[in-house]
Amino acid sequence: MRQVLLIVDVQSTFSPPEWLIDGIRELARHVPSVATIELHDETQTPFQSQLGWCPAVVDQCLVEADEIFVKHGYAPSPATIEYLKKMNPDRVLVCGIQTDTCVLAAGFALFDAGLHPTLVTDLTAGSSLDRSGQLGIRLWKHHFRQTILKDELLDGQSGCPAGMP
């Protein structure tokens, strides 16, 4: 099975927990990976004027990925989606920060692009509304159905993703 990992907004601005960073790093060593980071540009997304808060203007991804794309707002950029489509995966594994907002928005963008999003439920963290991420996981299951655990992806003996050579 051809699969790619989409890492959503695991960056300094959102102070991800170490368990999340470590788990994503482990999986990203075995699967082609693409990451997004959210940077603020008020002319593109009015975070400050509408919400009174905004992500950093400059930030960095806290996990190593094969490609990193900047986005302004909740959803991945069109360039990110086009890059993923060119990879022609059977499914896109999705993990990262804010399961109930940015991760869910990535799911909608992937689905709308004809890709097959699968949430890695134990490699996501929720927003301040639901730190556990359970709200986002329930919404994901309702809209996209496909979820998986990191351990289901990694073979216990070789550390290689299931179905990967």
C-alpha positions in Angstrom: 0.0 0.0 0.0 1.4 3.4 -1.0 0.9 5.8 1.9 2.2 9.2 2.9 2.1 10.9 6.3 0.7 14.4 6.5 1.9 16.1 9.7 -0.3 19.1 10.6 1.2 22.1 12.4 3.6 20.4 14.8 5.4 23.7 15.5 6.6 25.9 18.3 3.6 28.2 18.3 1.3 25.4 19.4 3.6 23.8 22.1 3.0 20.2 21.1 3.6 17.6 23.8 6.8 15.6 23.6 4.9 12.3 23.3 3.4 13.6 20.1 6.6 14.8 18.6 8.4 11.6 19.5 5.6 9.4 18.1 5.4 11.3 14.8 9.2 11.2 14.5 9.1 7.4 14.9 6.5 7.0 12.2 8.0 9.6 9.8 11.2 7.5 9.7 9.3 4.8 7.9 6.8 6.6 5.7 7.2 9.4 3.2 6.2 12.6 5.0 4.8 16.0 4.3 4.3 18.6 7.0 2.5 21.9 7.3 3.3 24.9 9.5 0.8 27.6 10.0 2.2 31.2 9.7 0.3 34.4 10.2 -0.5 36.7 7.4 -3.4 38.9 8.2 -4.0 39.7 4.6 -4.7 36.0 3.9 -6.4 34.9 7.1 -7.9 37.4 9.6 -6.9 35.7 12.8 -6.0 38.8 14.7 -9.0 41.0 13.6 -11.6 38.2 14.0 -10.2 36.1 16.9 -7.8 38.5 18.7 -5.1 35.8 18.4 -2.7 34.7 15.6 0.0 32.2 15.0 3.6 33.3 14.7 4.8 35.1 11.6 8.0 32.9 11.7 8.1 29.4 13.1 9.6 26.0 12.5 8.3 22.4 12.2 9.4 20.4 15.2 9.6 17.1 13.3 11.7 16.1 10.3 9.6 15.7 7.1 10.5 15.1 3.5 8.7 18.3 2.5 7.4 21.2 4.5 4.6 23.6 3.3 3.5 26.9 4.8 -0.2 27.5 5.2 -2.2 30.6 6.3 -5.3 29.4 8.0 -6.8 26.1 8.9 -6.6 24.0 5.7 -3.4 22.8 3.9 -2.4 25.1 1.0 -3.3 24.1 -2.6 0.4 23.5 -3.2 0.4 20.9 -0.4 -2.6 19.1 -1.8 -1.2 19.1 -5.3 2.1 17.7 -4.0 0.2 14.9 -2.2 -1.8 14.1 -5.3 1.3 13.8 -7.4 2.6 11.2 -4.9 -0.5 9.1 -5.8 -0.9 7.5 -2.4 -3.5 4.8 -1.6 -4.1 6.7 1.6 -2.9 9.8 3.4 -2.1 9.2 7.1 -2.9 12.4 9.0 -1.5 13.4 12.4 -0.7 16.6 14.3 -2.1 19.4 16.4 -5.7 20.5 16.9 -7.6 17.4 15.9 -10.9 19.3 16.0 -9.8 22.2 13.8 -6.6 22.1 11.6 -6.4 18.3 11.4 -10.1 18.0 10.6 -9.7 20.8 8.0 -6.8 18.8 6.4 -9.2 15.8 6.2 -11.8 17.8 4.4 -9.2 19.2 1.9 -7.8 15.7 1.2 -11.3 14.2 0.8 -12.4 17.0 -1.5 -9.2 16.4 -3.6 -10.1 12.8 -4.1 -7.4 11.5 -1.7 -8.2 9.0 1.1 -7.5 10.5 4.6 -6.9 8.2 7.5 -6.4 9.7 11.0 -3.6 8.3 13.2 -5.7 8.8 16.4 -2.9 8.4 18.9 -0.7 10.9 17.1 -3.0 13.9 17.4 -3.6 16.4 20.1 -6.7 18.6 20.5 -7.2 22.3 20.7 -7.9 24.3 23.9 -11.5 23.3 23.6 -10.7 19.6 23.9 -7.1 18.8 24.7 -7.8 15.0 24.5 -8.6 15.3 20.8 -11.7 13.1 21.3 -14.1 15.6 19.8 -12.0 15.8 16.6 -11.6 12.0 16.5 -15.4 11.6 16.7 -15.9 14.2 14.0 -13.3 12.5 11.8 -14.9 9.1 12.2 -18.3 10.6 11.3 -17.0 12.3 8.1 -14.2 10.1 6.9 -14.5 6.8 8.9 -10.9 5.8 8.5 -8.7 5.8 11.6 -5.7 3.8 12.7 -3.3 3.6 15.6 0.5 4.1 15.2 1.1 0.6 16.4 -1.1 -0.8 13.7 1.1 0.9 11.2 4.4 -0.2 12.6 5.3 -3.9 12.5 6.5 -5.0 15.9 9.6 -6.8 14.6 11.0 -4.6 11.9 9.6 -1.2 12.7 8.4 -1.0 9.1 4.9 0.2 8.3 2.4 -2.7 7.6 2.3 -3.4 3.9 5.6 -1.6 3.3 8.8 -3.4 2.2 
